[in-house]
Amino acid sequence: MTDYKLKADKKTEKPNKLRQEGKIPAVVYGKNFENISIAIPKVAFNHIFKEAGTSNLIEMEVEGNKFKTLIHQYQSDSLTGEITHVDFLKINMKEKIHAEIPLTFVGESTAVIDLEGSLITPVDQIEIECLPADLPSEISVDISILDDFEKNIKVSDLKIPEGVEVLSDLEEIIAFIQAPRSEEEMAELETAVEENVEAVEVEHKGEETPAEGAEVAEGEKPAEEPKAE
């Protein structure tokens, strides 16, 4: 486990002011722990977050007090993607925690290289429980065993570190190789697309919109304009 460290100050200014100063407003909370509002250096946090993510412990220091934390939640700007607020969870090293650990797919599949299949990974993380000291940063998935279109990798096939209990469904499929489409399937797909396009065109042609300034047909009442108050 990599040792990540972050220094923070207690928050004394408004969030927008902190952001202008290159800091990110944040909060630390946990069981039997009084919440602390803090300000963390933006550059230092972004560097750590890029490597640690949400599955590595971070030693937080606030005014000389040190404690272990995990990034629990964060908010980001919808336009710039910059992180604007972070929630840190204080960790008791003697109590087990639940965490979602990312899966890293390694190796090469001959079904992809030689048979032109496509690697499908419907699951990219699993839920686990363990003591904080046993928390893995990631779990590797070797896809080299996928040498045909019949095989798959399930959660139960993963190599889980000692002291870690998997909470996800063990029968859940996390990787398989999809066979390339045959010429017949591609032809059917193209035909279906063409039929859909033609159907849409016919539907639009059937919708008549009266032209602006068109005369009202004989015997038809023109729409009454609203009277001015």
Buried (B, 14 or more C-beta within 10 A) or exposed (E): EEEBEBBBBEBEBEBEEBBEEEBBBBBBBBEEEEEBBBBBBBEBBEEBBEEBBBBBBBEBEBEEEEBBBBBBEBEEEEEEEEBBBBBBBBBBEEEBBEBBBBBEBEEEBBBBEEBEBEBEBEBEBBBBBBBBEBBBBEBEBBBEBBBEBEBBBBBEBBEBEEEBEBEBEEEEBBBBBEBEEEEEEEEEEEEEEEEEEEEEEEEEEEEEEEEEEEEEEEEEEEEEEEEEE
